[in-house]
Amino acid sequence: MTAKSWMARLLTFTDRDGDTFVARQPAAGPSPRLFGGLIAAQALGAAGATVRQNKLPQSLHLYFVRGGRYDDTVEFTVERTRDGRSFDTRRVTAVQQGAVILEMLASFHVAEPGADDQPEVVPSLELADAETKDLGSGYAELFDIRTSPGDDSPFAVPPFWIRTRAEIEDDPLIRACALTFMSDFGPVPVARPTGVPLRSGTGYAASLDHSVWLHRPFVPHVWHRYEVTKRNHSDSRGLAIGSLYDVDGTLVATTAQEALWRP
């Protein structure tokens, strides 16, 4: 029997009661708070477990309400907002120790024929020009990451190239959850105020909300380029918009995130 990938293991719920799922969180992570991409991926996995397999993740929109803790359980309650012929809508509330830590709306869509086009974009970083980035311990160890030459910051700052070190099951939901997980790398440092240096200890930063639109199939263990640009910073909040491309320049997903930045 083939061993489950790390993503599939994170999506293995220890208990299910109807549309309420329980997931035990890892013992520790790269920071005291639960990684947002992790809890977002698990919420999408719970939502996906309540729809038919022919309906694939189309988009998700979520708020990080509170910071979660490692080495504890999180309860995901799924509300079946709508079941349609082409689209299903789900609302997911994640609760830890009696407090809501995440709220998500997710949409699932039956694949259907139609136009398939996108604007041509010149890559801001070619794979051949990118350099391997060692981010040390934590979830970054699950990925190969290549950033712009000379990037000596402690973060993965877009544009960068990324792929999983190990293959993820050929399952659209699991792979969509992996994309959701990795899409949380990068937006926060891009959304920082102008002039704030890229080093630890320069202020408090946290993701406030996050959205992902899934356009085309995603294969996690092949290289993808993550481009993220800042669109605004005001009222201590920075907004960043991201695009994930495969090696052929095909747009796989679009992301948006607002981050809180305080000195």
Secondary structure, DSSP 8 states (H G I E B T S, - for coil): -----HHHHHT--SEEETTEEEEE--S--SSSB--HHHHHHHHHHHHHTTS-TTEEEEEEEEEE-S--BSSSEEEEEEEEEEE-SSEEEEEEEEEETTEEEEEEEEEEEE-------------SS-GGG-EE----SSGGGGEEEEE-TT--SSS--SSEEEEESS---S-HHHHHHHHHHHTTSSHHHHTS-TT--SSTTS-EEEEEEEEEEE-S---TTS-EEEEEEEEEEETTEEEEEEEEEETT--EEEEEEEEEEEE-
